[in-house]
Amino acid sequence: MSLNHSKGRLVGLSRELLRVWQDTQDSWRDAKAREFDSTYMQPMFDAVDHAAAAIEDLDKVLQRLRQDCET
């Protein structure tokens, strides 16, 4: 499994979870919902964004490494 495939899967699953979470928030609107969102959901979505960027950077490094090894 390539890094780009893994990144795409991670981002895709995160988007799906975000969609489901937004649907949940339509019916769960109390203080505990806001607390859950700020404590768990938003940090997780931020972490996914950071991980996707790191995977992209790592893929670039690995591509350069492969090119250097081939020459």
Backbone atoms as SQL, in Angstrom:
CREATE TABLE atoms (id INTEGER PRIMARY KEY, chain TEXT, resi INTEGER, resn TEXT, atom TEXT, x REAL, y REAL, z REAL);
INSERT INTO atoms VALUES
  (1, 'A', 1, 'MET', 'N', 0.847, -1.175, 0.000),
  (2, 'A', 1, 'MET', 'CA', 0.000, 0.000, 0.000),
  (3, 'A', 1, 'MET', 'C', 0.893, 1.239, 0.000),
  (4, 'A', 2, 'SER', 'N', 0.665, 2.113, -0.947),
  (5, 'A', 2, 'SER', 'CA', 1.502, 3.305, -1.070),
  (6, 'A', 2, 'SER', 'C', 1.112, 4.350, -0.028),
  (7, 'A', 3, 'LEU', 'N', 2.012, 5.285, 0.175),
  (8, 'A', 3, 'LEU', 'CA', 1.730, 6.361, 1.124),
  (9, 'A', 3, 'LEU', 'C', 0.567, 7.220, 0.648),
  (10, 'A', 4, 'ASN', 'N', 0.518, 7.505, -0.652),
  (11, 'A', 4, 'ASN', 'CA', -0.579, 8.315, -1.171),
  (12, 'A', 4, 'ASN', 'C', -1.920, 7.619, -0.983),
  (13, 'A', 5, 'HIS', 'N', -1.930, 6.306, -1.175),
  (14, 'A', 5, 'HIS', 'CA', -3.160, 5.549, -0.957),
  (15, 'A', 5, 'HIS', 'C', -3.561, 5.614, 0.521),
  (16, 'A', 6, 'SER', 'N', -2.600, 5.450, 1.395),
  (17, 'A', 6, 'SER', 'CA', -2.880, 5.515, 2.834),
  (18, 'A', 6, 'SER', 'C', -3.376, 6.898, 3.238),
  (19, 'A', 7, 'LYS', 'N', -2.744, 7.920, 2.700),
  (20, 'A', 7, 'LYS', 'CA', -3.185, 9.289, 2.989),
  (21, 'A', 7, 'LYS', 'C', -4.603, 9.510, 2.493),
  (22, 'A', 8, 'GLY', 'N', -4.886, 9.070, 1.290),
  (23, 'A', 8, 'GLY', 'CA', -6.223, 9.220, 0.738),
  (24, 'A', 8, 'GLY', 'C', -7.268, 8.497, 1.562),
  (25, 'A', 9, 'ARG', 'N', -6.926, 7.318, 2.022),
  (26, 'A', 9, 'ARG', 'CA', -7.856, 6.555, 2.866),
  (27, 'A', 9, 'ARG', 'C', -8.084, 7.263, 4.190),
  (28, 'A', 10, 'LEU', 'N', -7.022, 7.742, 4.810),
  (29, 'A', 10, 'LEU', 'CA', -7.129, 8.462, 6.078),
  (30, 'A', 10, 'LEU', 'C', -8.005, 9.705, 5.925),
  (31, 'A', 11, 'VAL', 'N', -7.754, 10.487, 4.892),
  (32, 'A', 11, 'VAL', 'CA', -8.524, 11.715, 4.664),
  (33, 'A', 11, 'VAL', 'C', -9.974, 11.381, 4.333),
  (34, 'A', 12, 'GLY', 'N', -10.184, 10.373, 3.516),
  (35, 'A', 12, 'GLY', 'CA', -11.539, 9.983, 3.145),
  (36, 'A', 12, 'GLY', 'C', -12.355, 9.513, 4.334),
  (37, 'A', 13, 'LEU', 'N', -11.744, 8.683, 5.173),
  (38, 'A', 13, 'LEU', 'CA', -12.445, 8.208, 6.364),
  (39, 'A', 13, 'LEU', 'C', -12.713, 9.352, 7.340),
  (40, 'A', 14, 'SER', 'N', -11.778, 10.275, 7.424),
  (41, 'A', 14, 'SER', 'CA', -11.965, 11.437, 8.293),
  (42, 'A', 14, 'SER', 'C', -13.127, 12.292, 7.799),
  (43, 'A', 15, 'ARG', 'N', -13.223, 12.477, 6.500),
  (44, 'A', 15, 'ARG', 'CA', -14.339, 13.252, 5.932),
  (45, 'A', 15, 'ARG', 'C', -15.675, 12.563, 6.202),
  (46, 'A', 16, 'GLU', 'N', -15.688, 11.243, 6.063),
  (47, 'A', 16, 'GLU', 'CA', -16.914, 10.494, 6.337),
  (48, 'A', 16, 'GLU', 'C', -17.306, 10.631, 7.814),
  (49, 'A', 17, 'LEU', 'N', -16.333, 10.521, 8.694),
  (50, 'A', 17, 'LEU', 'CA', -16.610, 10.686, 10.116),
  (51, 'A', 17, 'LEU', 'C', -17.108, 12.098, 10.414),
  (52, 'A', 18, 'LEU', 'N', -16.517, 13.091, 9.773),
  (53, 'A', 18, 'LEU', 'CA', -16.970, 14.464, 9.956),
  (54, 'A', 18, 'LEU', 'C', -18.425, 14.622, 9.522),
  (55, 'A', 19, 'ARG', 'N', -18.771, 14.007, 8.400),
  (56, 'A', 19, 'ARG', 'CA', -20.154, 14.079, 7.926),
  (57, 'A', 19, 'ARG', 'C', -21.114, 13.455, 8.935),
  (58, 'A', 20, 'VAL', 'N', -20.755, 12.283, 9.449),
  (59, 'A', 20, 'VAL', 'CA', -21.600, 11.612, 10.435),
  (60, 'A', 20, 'VAL', 'C', -21.665, 12.433, 11.724),
  (61, 'A', 21, 'TRP', 'N', -20.540, 13.008, 12.118),
  (62, 'A', 21, 'TRP', 'CA', -20.520, 13.832, 13.324),
  (63, 'A', 21, 'TRP', 'C', -21.420, 15.063, 13.150),
  (64, 'A', 22, 'GLN', 'N', -21.376, 15.677, 11.988),
  (65, 'A', 22, 'GLN', 'CA', -22.242, 16.832, 11.737),
  (66, 'A', 22, 'GLN', 'C', -23.716, 16.428, 11.775),
  (67, 'A', 23, 'ASP', 'N', -24.033, 15.260, 11.244),
  (68, 'A', 23, 'ASP', 'CA', -25.409, 14.753, 11.336),
  (69, 'A', 23, 'ASP', 'C', -25.806, 14.531, 12.791),
  (70, 'A', 24, 'THR', 'N', -24.889, 14.011, 13.575),
  (71, 'A', 24, 'THR', 'CA', -25.155, 13.783, 14.994),
  (72, 'A', 24, 'THR', 'C', -25.413, 15.096, 15.715),
  (73, 'A', 25, 'GLN', 'N', -24.657, 16.110, 15.356),
  (74, 'A', 25, 'GLN', 'CA', -24.816, 17.403, 16.009),
  (75, 'A', 25, 'GLN', 'C', -26.174, 18.049, 15.707),
  (76, 'A', 26, 'ASP', 'N', -26.859, 17.597, 14.675),
  (77, 'A', 26, 'ASP', 'CA', -28.198, 18.111, 14.395),
  (78, 'A', 26, 'ASP', 'C', -29.177, 17.756, 15.510),
  (79, 'A', 27, 'SER', 'N', -28.913, 16.626, 16.175),
  (80, 'A', 27, 'SER', 'CA', -29.830, 16.212, 17.234),
  (81, 'A', 27, 'SER', 'C', -29.209, 16.261, 18.634),
  (82, 'A', 28, 'TRP', 'N', -27.901, 16.385, 18.720),
  (83, 'A', 28, 'TRP', 'CA', -27.230, 16.443, 20.024),
  (84, 'A', 28, 'TRP', 'C', -26.608, 17.830, 20.147),
  (85, 'A', 29, 'ARG', 'N', -27.294, 18.712, 20.860),
  (86, 'A', 29, 'ARG', 'CA', -26.877, 20.120, 20.876),
  (87, 'A', 29, 'ARG', 'C', -26.686, 20.681, 22.276),
  (88, 'A', 30, 'ASP', 'N', -26.361, 19.861, 23.238),
  (89, 'A', 30, 'ASP', 'CA', -26.204, 20.384, 24.590),
  (90, 'A', 30, 'ASP', 'C', -24.737, 20.668, 24.903),
  (91, 'A', 31, 'ALA', 'N', -24.498, 21.039, 26.145),
  (92, 'A', 31, 'ALA', 'CA', -23.139, 21.385, 26.572),
  (93, 'A', 31, 'ALA', 'C', -22.190, 20.197, 26.451),
  (94, 'A', 32, 'LYS', 'N', -22.692, 18.998, 26.727),
  (95, 'A', 32, 'LYS', 'CA', -21.838, 17.799, 26.618),
  (96, 'A', 32, 'LYS', 'C', -21.432, 17.551, 25.163),
  (97, 'A', 33, 'ALA', 'N', -22.316, 17.852, 24.236),
  (98, 'A', 33, 'ALA', 'CA', -21.970, 17.703, 22.814),
  (99, 'A', 33, 'ALA', 'C', -20.853, 18.671, 22.442),
  (100, 'A', 34, 'ARG', 'N', -20.967, 19.896, 22.900),
  (101, 'A', 34, 'ARG', 'CA', -19.912, 20.887, 22.616),
  (102, 'A', 34, 'ARG', 'C', -18.593, 20.478, 23.275),
  (103, 'A', 35, 'GLU', 'N', -18.692, 19.963, 24.502),
  (104, 'A', 35, 'GLU', 'CA', -17.492, 19.497, 25.202),
  (105, 'A', 35, 'GLU', 'C', -16.852, 18.321, 24.457),
  (106, 'A', 36, 'PHE', 'N', -17.669, 17.366, 24.028),
  (107, 'A', 36, 'PHE', 'CA', -17.161, 16.221, 23.279),
  (108, 'A', 36, 'PHE', 'C', -16.483, 16.672, 21.991),
  (109, 'A', 37, 'ASP', 'N', -17.118, 17.616, 21.315),
  (110, 'A', 37, 'ASP', 'CA', -16.558, 18.139, 20.065),
  (111, 'A', 37, 'ASP', 'C', -15.199, 18.786, 20.300),
  (112, 'A', 38, 'SER', 'N', -15.122, 19.661, 21.298),
  (113, 'A', 38, 'SER', 'CA', -13.859, 20.384, 21.524),
  (114, 'A', 38, 'SER', 'C', -12.780, 19.502, 22.144),
  (115, 'A', 39, 'THR', 'N', -13.180, 18.499, 22.924),
  (116, 'A', 39, 'THR', 'CA', -12.198, 17.636, 23.589),
  (117, 'A', 39, 'THR', 'C', -11.683, 16.526, 22.682),
  (118, 'A', 40, 'TYR', 'N', -12.569, 15.961, 21.869),
  (119, 'A', 40, 'TYR', 'CA', -12.205, 14.780, 21.095),
  (120, 'A', 40, 'TYR', 'C', -12.231, 14.980, 19.574),
  (121, 'A', 41, 'MET', 'N', -13.328, 15.499, 19.083),
  (122, 'A', 41, 'MET', 'CA', -13.502, 15.508, 17.632),
  (123, 'A', 41, 'MET', 'C', -12.589, 16.511, 16.935),
  (124, 'A', 42, 'GLN', 'N', -12.614, 17.757, 17.360),
  (125, 'A', 42, 'GLN', 'CA', -11.785, 18.765, 16.692),
  (126, 'A', 42, 'GLN', 'C', -10.290, 18.453, 16.781),
  (127, 'A', 43, 'PRO', 'N', -9.778, 18.033, 17.967),
  (128, 'A', 43, 'PRO', 'CA', -8.354, 17.657, 17.997),
  (129, 'A', 43, 'PRO', 'C', -8.031, 16.485, 17.061),
  (130, 'A', 44, 'MET', 'N', -8.961, 15.539, 16.943),
  (131, 'A', 44, 'MET', 'CA', -8.717, 14.417, 16.052),
  (132, 'A', 44, 'MET', 'C', -8.680, 14.869, 14.598),
  (133, 'A', 45, 'PHE', 'N', -9.619, 15.727, 14.195),
  (134, 'A', 45, 'PHE', 'CA', -9.615, 16.223, 12.819),
  (135, 'A', 45, 'PHE', 'C', -8.351, 17.044, 12.542),
  (136, 'A', 46, 'ASP', 'N', -7.905, 17.827, 13.516),
  (137, 'A', 46, 'ASP', 'CA', -6.648, 18.572, 13.366),
  (138, 'A', 46, 'ASP', 'C', -5.460, 17.616, 13.214),
  (139, 'A', 47, 'ALA', 'N', -5.459, 16.549, 14.012),
  (140, 'A', 47, 'ALA', 'CA', -4.376, 15.569, 13.940),
  (141, 'A', 47, 'ALA', 'C', -4.359, 14.870, 12.587),
  (142, 'A', 48, 'VAL', 'N', -5.527, 14.586, 12.042),
  (143, 'A', 48, 'VAL', 'CA', -5.598, 13.966, 10.716),
  (144, 'A', 48, 'VAL', 'C', -5.016, 14.908, 9.665),
  (145, 'A', 49, 'ASP', 'N', -5.351, 16.190, 9.759),
  (146, 'A', 49, 'ASP', 'CA', -4.786, 17.162, 8.814),
  (147, 'A', 49, 'ASP', 'C', -3.264, 17.198, 8.906),
  (148, 'A', 50, 'HIS', 'N', -2.740, 17.209, 10.128),
  (149, 'A', 50, 'HIS', 'CA', -1.284, 17.220, 10.316),
  (150, 'A', 50, 'HIS', 'C', -0.656, 15.918, 9.805),
  (151, 'A', 51, 'ALA', 'N', -1.308, 14.801, 10.064),
  (152, 'A', 51, 'ALA', 'CA', -0.781, 13.513, 9.608),
  (153, 'A', 51, 'ALA', 'C', -0.768, 13.449, 8.084),
  (154, 'A', 52, 'ALA', 'N', -1.812, 13.950, 7.451),
  (155, 'A', 52, 'ALA', 'CA', -1.863, 13.945, 5.986),
  (156, 'A', 52, 'ALA', 'C', -0.724, 14.782, 5.408),
  (157, 'A', 53, 'ALA', 'N', -0.461, 15.925, 6.007),
  (158, 'A', 53, 'ALA', 'CA', 0.647, 16.771, 5.543),
  (159, 'A', 53, 'ALA', 'C', 1.986, 16.063, 5.757),
  (160, 'A', 54, 'ALA', 'N', 2.137, 15.393, 6.889),
  (161, 'A', 54, 'ALA', 'CA', 3.386, 14.674, 7.173),
  (162, 'A', 54, 'ALA', 'C', 3.569, 13.506, 6.206),
  (163, 'A', 55, 'ILE', 'N', 2.498, 12.810, 5.895),
  (164, 'A', 55, 'ILE', 'CA', 2.574, 11.700, 4.933),
  (165, 'A', 55, 'ILE', 'C', 2.993, 12.221, 3.565),
  (166, 'A', 56, 'GLU', 'N', 2.442, 13.351, 3.181),
  (167, 'A', 56, 'GLU', 'CA', 2.811, 13.959, 1.898),
  (168, 'A', 56, 'GLU', 'C', 4.300, 14.325, 1.882),
  (169, 'A', 57, 'ASP', 'N', 4.783, 14.928, 2.962),
  (170, 'A', 57, 'ASP', 'CA', 6.208, 15.276, 3.059),
  (171, 'A', 57, 'ASP', 'C', 7.077, 14.025, 3.018),
  (172, 'A', 58, 'LEU', 'N', 6.671, 12.997, 3.740),
  (173, 'A', 58, 'LEU', 'CA', 7.434, 11.751, 3.760),
  (174, 'A', 58, 'LEU', 'C', 7.464, 11.114, 2.376),
  (175, 'A', 59, 'ASP', 'N', 6.368, 11.170, 1.665),
  (176, 'A', 59, 'ASP', 'CA', 6.323, 10.620, 0.314),
  (177, 'A', 59, 'ASP', 'C', 7.307, 11.340, -0.602),
  (178, 'A', 60, 'LYS', 'N', 7.400, 12.662, -0.468),
  (179, 'A', 60, 'LYS', 'CA', 8.354, 13.428, -1.275),
  (180, 'A', 60, 'LYS', 'C', 9.787, 13.018, -0.956),
  (181, 'A', 61, 'VAL', 'N', 10.081, 12.826, 0.315),
  (182, 'A', 61, 'VAL', 'CA', 11.425, 12.409, 0.720),
  (183, 'A', 61, 'VAL', 'C', 11.739, 11.028, 0.150),
  (184, 'A', 62, 'LEU', 'N', 10.787, 10.122, 0.247),
  (185, 'A', 62, 'LEU', 'CA', 11.009, 8.776, -0.272),
  (186, 'A', 62, 'LEU', 'C', 11.185, 8.776, -1.785),
  (187, 'A', 63, 'GLN', 'N', 10.452, 9.630, -2.489),
  (188, 'A', 63, 'GLN', 'CA', 10.618, 9.741, -3.940),
  (189, 'A', 63, 'GLN', 'C', 12.018, 10.222, -4.285),
  (190, 'A', 64, 'ARG', 'N', 12.487, 11.241, -3.537),
  (191, 'A', 64, 'ARG', 'CA', 13.859, 11.735, -3.782),
  (192, 'A', 64, 'ARG', 'C', 14.882, 10.651, -3.480),
  (193, 'A', 65, 'LEU', 'N', 14.667, 9.897, -2.426),
  (194, 'A', 65, 'LEU', 'CA', 15.577, 8.822, -2.051),
  (195, 'A', 65, 'LEU', 'C', 15.625, 7.755, -3.137),
  (196, 'A', 66, 'ARG', 'N', 14.476, 7.396, -3.660),
  (197, 'A', 66, 'ARG', 'CA', 14.434, 6.403, -4.749),
  (198, 'A', 66, 'ARG', 'C', 15.188, 6.927, -5.980),
  (199, 'A', 67, 'GLN', 'N', 14.965, 8.201, -6.315),
  (200, 'A', 67, 'GLN', 'CA', 15.653, 8.778, -7.465),
  (201, 'A', 67, 'GLN', 'C', 17.158, 8.790, -7.251),
  (202, 'A', 68, 'ASP', 'N', 17.584, 9.143, -6.048),
  (203, 'A', 68, 'ASP', 'CA', 19.020, 9.173, -5.750),
  (204, 'A', 68, 'ASP', 'C', 19.631, 7.778, -5.817),
  (205, 'A', 69, 'CYS', 'N', 18.896, 6.769, -5.412),
  (206, 'A', 69, 'CYS', 'CA', 19.415, 5.404, -5.431),
  (207, 'A', 69, 'CYS', 'C', 19.473, 4.850, -6.840),
  (208, 'A', 70, 'GLU', 'N', 18.615, 5.345, -7.721),
  (209, 'A', 70, 'GLU', 'CA', 18.591, 4.858, -9.100),
  (210, 'A', 70, 'GLU', 'C', 19.689, 5.473, -9.946),
  (211, 'A', 71, 'THR', 'N', 20.217, 6.613, -9.539),
  (212, 'A', 71, 'THR', 'CA', 21.239, 7.276, -10.348),
  (213, 'A', 71, 'THR', 'C', 22.612, 6.980, -9.839);
